[in-house]
Amino acid sequence: MLNYLFLVAEEARGYMAKMGVRTIEELVGRVELLRTRAAVDAWKAHGLDLSALLLPAKGPRPDAKAFKCEGQDHGVGSHIDNRLIAEAMPALEDKKPVSIELPVTNLNRTVGTMLSWEVSKRHGAEGLPPHTIDVRLRGSAGQSLGAWLARGVSLTVTGDANDYVGKGLSGGRIVVKPPSASGFKSEENIVIGNVALYGATSGEAYFRGVAAERFCVRNSGASAVVEGVGDHGCEYMTGGRAVILGPVGRNFAAGMSGGIAYVLDRDDTLLQHCNLGMVELEKVEDAEDAEELQHLIVEHVRLTASPVADRILQQWQKSVKQFKKVMPIDYRRVLERQKRATAVENQPGALELGLG
């Protein structure tokens, strides 16, 4: 690949020399050097006038720049994570638990990401013990709250959050819930935006309210509880667990090849919203499945005080029958194969019989 790029650069310099240009900077914006006759003569481009596009880059004003001339200020120095890192130093350096409370606005994007980098830099992929850094925010969080949140960091937002919550979640925990004094029903209102938990690999997320579209897309290992989702929920999911305590939008589970989703289907409408190309719907009859589902809902109540989840638990024997298990077909085959292999290995005398 390196040699190929050298050859491309050498060929480019040859063309530039023919045009009398020494550097790429001199070449940018020189539309007069383009040859357009071949494109104009093509039958598909008959009558096409490109003159409006082929204007000199410096046309709008004499001082307009056609290439990068100055660095861009991304505002990293004023990012909220700088304060989180400063207050979390006892945890980062000595693994001492810390609790941090701050306001948050939608100008604060990727909250927790720089903090997670500090955790990973010091402690590697293992991170910190669970919830060593407990961050509690109040307000409306901006995009990508808790992106790549590392193990050992917990983010709780009392308010709501924008798109891409928990993108690439990497072992941390995210909780979003409305204020206790809010007058609306959380299960009827959106509390987080689109594409939450995109590409999450591990960790937990609990959302007291409805998620917008494409919830848990490409989730490969995180566990999440939410009280309803928009269209394309669990799209391309490959692992983890998703518990939906409310309605789902159209095209649910499209391309879902792994993981499991448990959906509360009281009105028996999940079938018409689910994409059955790669999954099947089952009842929650296995004791291990029911125990896993109940545990996640218990955690949801503990962390969000959700009345919806609390009512489900109060009538658990009735409620568990209303859940549908969304199971990827190939994933089930893999699990069954692993289960059979484990059973063979555990048979008395398996090694002597050559079954081990």
N, C-alpha and C positions, 0 to 999 in steps of 0.2 A: 504493500500500500504506500509506503514512504517513497519508494522508487517511482511508483506511478505518479504521485503528486509532483515529484521533481520533474518528470517528463511533461506533465501538464503545464507547470510553471515555465519550462523551457520553451514549449510551443507558444505559450501566451506572450512571452518576451519577443519571440520572432514576429508575431503579428503586430505587436506594439512598435517594434523597430521599423516595420514597413510603413506604419502610420506616422512615424516621427514622434512617438510618445515614449517618455522614459520611465514614468511611474504610473501606478494605478490611480493615484490621486489626480494626475493630469488627464486621465482617460475618463473618469466619472463625469457623466453629464454631457459628453461630446456626441450628441445625437447626430451631428452632421457627418460623423464617420460611419454611420450605419448605412447598409445597403438594403433598401426596401423593395427594389424592383421585382425580385423573385417572389416575394409574398404577394405583391399587388397583382402580378400576372397569374397567380394560381387561380383556378376556376372557383375555388371556395371563397376567395377574397374578391370576387368580381364586384366592383363598385364600392369597395371598402376604402374609406378615407382615413388614414392614420395621422394626418397632419396635426390633429388636436393633441395626440399623444406624444408625437415626436417634436416637442418643444425643448429648447435649451433649459437645463436645470436652473440656470440663473435668471430665467425669464421673469419670475414674480418681482424681484427687486435686485438691484446691482450688488448688494452685499450678501445675497443668499449663498449659503455654503452647500456644496454638493457632496461633501464627505465629512466624517467626524473630525472636528477641529478642537473640541473641548470635552472634558470628562463630564459625566452625568452624576448629579447628586441624588442618590437614592434615599436619602434621609435616614440612613442606618444609625447615625449618631444619636438621633432623637427617638429611636424605636423603643416601644414599651418594654421589650425584652431586656434592654440594658438595665433597667431598674429591677426586673425580675432576677437577672443574673447577680446583681449586687446583693440583693436581699437573700438570695439562695446560697451564698458562699459557704455557710456552715454545712449545708448538705452536700454541696459540690466537693468540698475539700475534706470533710470529716464524716460524711454520711449522717449528720445530725438532722432530724426532722425539722422542717420549717413550714410556717404557714404565712401566706402573703395575701393581702386583700387590697384590690385596686379597682378604680372605675375603668370602664372600657367603652370605646365608641367605634363606629364603623370605619373610622380612619385607621384604627389599629388592626393591621392585617398580619397574618401568619404569627399570631401571638403564641409564644411557646417554642417556636422553631429554633431561634438562636439559643434559647435556654437548653433545648434538647441537644444542640451541637456541643454545648459546654459539658453536658452529662456524658455524651458519647466520647468526647475528646479525653476525658479523665478516666472513664470507667468502661469504655468499650461497649460492645453489643449487649453485655449483661445489664448495663445501666445501674440504677440504684434499687434498693429494696422498695417494694410497692408503696406508693404514696408518700415517699420521703419528702418530696416538694409538693405542698398542697397550695395551689393557687386558686383564689376565689375572686371572681370578677363580677361586676354589676354594671349592666348596660346592654348595648348592642354591639357585638363583636363583628369586625370586618371579615373579609374573605380569608379562607384557609386557616381558621382557628385550629390550633393544635396540629398543624401539618407536621408529619414525621415525629410526633410527640414520643419521646423516649420513655423506656421503662423506668418507673420511679417518680414520674411527674403526673400530677392530677390537675386537670383544669375544670373548674365548675363555674359556669356562667349563669347568673340569675338575670334573665332577660331573653335575648334571642341572638342568633348568629346568621351570618350571610352564607354564601355558597362555599363549597369545598371544605366543610368542617371535617377535621380528622383525615385529610388527604395523606395517604402513606402512613397512617397511624402505626407506630413501631413499639408498642408495648405499654404506652401510657393509658390514662383513663380520662375521658371527656364526659362531662355532664352539662346539659343545657335544660333549664327549667324556667318557667315564668315566675315573677315575684309572687309571694304568697298573698299579697293584697290585690292582685289582678282580678278583674271582674269577669273575665271570659273563661270559657271552657277550653282547656289546653288541647283536648282531643279533637276539637273542631277548628283549630287554628294552626297555621304553619309557624314553627318555632325555629327551624333551620332551613337554609336554602337548598339549592340544587347540588347534586353530585357529592353528597356527604360520604365519607369513608372510601373515597376513590383510591383503589390500590392499597388499602390498609393490609398490613401483614400480621399484626398481633395487637393485643390490647382490648379495652372495653369502651363502650359508649352507651350512654343512657339519655334519651331525649323525651322529655315530658311535653309532647305535642306532636304535630304532624311534620314530616319531612317533605320537601318539594320533590322534584323529579330526580330520577337516576340515583336513588339511595343505594349504597353498598355496591356500586358498579366496580367490578374487578376486585372486590374484597377477597383476600386470600387467607385470612386467619383471625380477624377481629370478631368479637361478639358484640352485638348491638341490640338495643330494645328501643322501639319507637312506637308512637300511637297512631300511625297511619302514614302512607307514602303516596306520592304522585305516580306518574307514568314511568315505566321502565325500571321499576324497583328490582334490585338484585341482578341486574343485567351483567352478563359475563362473570358472575361470581364464581370463584374457584375454591373457596375454603371459608372457614369461620361459621358463625351462627348469626342469623337475623330473626328477631322476634318482632312481629307486627301486631300490635294490639288494636287494630282498626282496619279500615278499608284500604285497598290498594288500587292504583290506577291501571290503565291498560298495559299490555305487553309485559306483565310481571314475569321475572325469571327467564327472560330471553337469553339464550346462550349460556345459561347457568350450568357449569360442568362440575362443580364441587361445592362443598359446604351444605348446610341445611337451613331452610327458612321455615319458621313456625308462624302461621297466619291465623288470627282469630277470625273465623268465618261464620259469624252468627246468622247472617241472612243467606248463606249458601250461594254467594255470587263469585267466589274466587275463581271457579272454573272458567267463567266467561271473560275474566281479566287476565288469566294466566296463559303464557306462551308454552305450550306443551311439546315444543320441538325437542327438548333435551331433559325434561323433568316429568315426574308423575306426582299426583296428589294422593296422600295417604292419611289415614287417621293416626292420631298419636296414641298408640296402643302399647308400645314397648315401654317397660318400666323405666329403663335408662333414659329414654327420650323424655318421658313425663317428668322425671327427676331433674334433668337438665333444664327443661323449659321452666319448671317451677322455680328453680334456683335463680335463673336470670330475672324472672318477674319479681321475686323477693328482693333482689338487689335493686331493681328499678324503683320499687316502693321505698326502700331504705334511703336511696340517694335523691329521689325527686319528690317523695310524698304524693305520688300519683294516685288520685282517687279511682281512676279507671283500673289500674293494676291492683289496687287494694280490693276492689269489688270482685275481680277475677279470683283472687286468692281466697276470699271469704266463701266463695261457692266453687271451690276448686274441682270437686268431683263432677260437677255439672259443666264447668267452664272448659276443662281439659278435653271434653268430648266435642267442643265447638271449634277446636283448633284443627287446621290442616297442616300436615307436614309436606313441604315442597322438597322432593328428593330427586336429585339428578340421577338418571338411570345408570350411567357408567360409573358414577361414584358409588352407588349401592353395590354394584358388582365388585368393585375393588374392596370395599369393606367386607363383603361376604367372603371373598377369597382370603383376605387377611384373617378373618375369624376362623375359617376352616384350617388354615395353616397353623394358627396358634393352637387349635384343638388337637391337631395331630402331634405337634411338638410336646404337648402336655400329657399325651397318652403314656401310661406306664409301659416301660420297655420299648419306647419308640426308637431309641438309638439302637438297641439290639436287633430290632426288626428292620433297621435301615430306613425308618420313616423320618428320622431327624435330619 
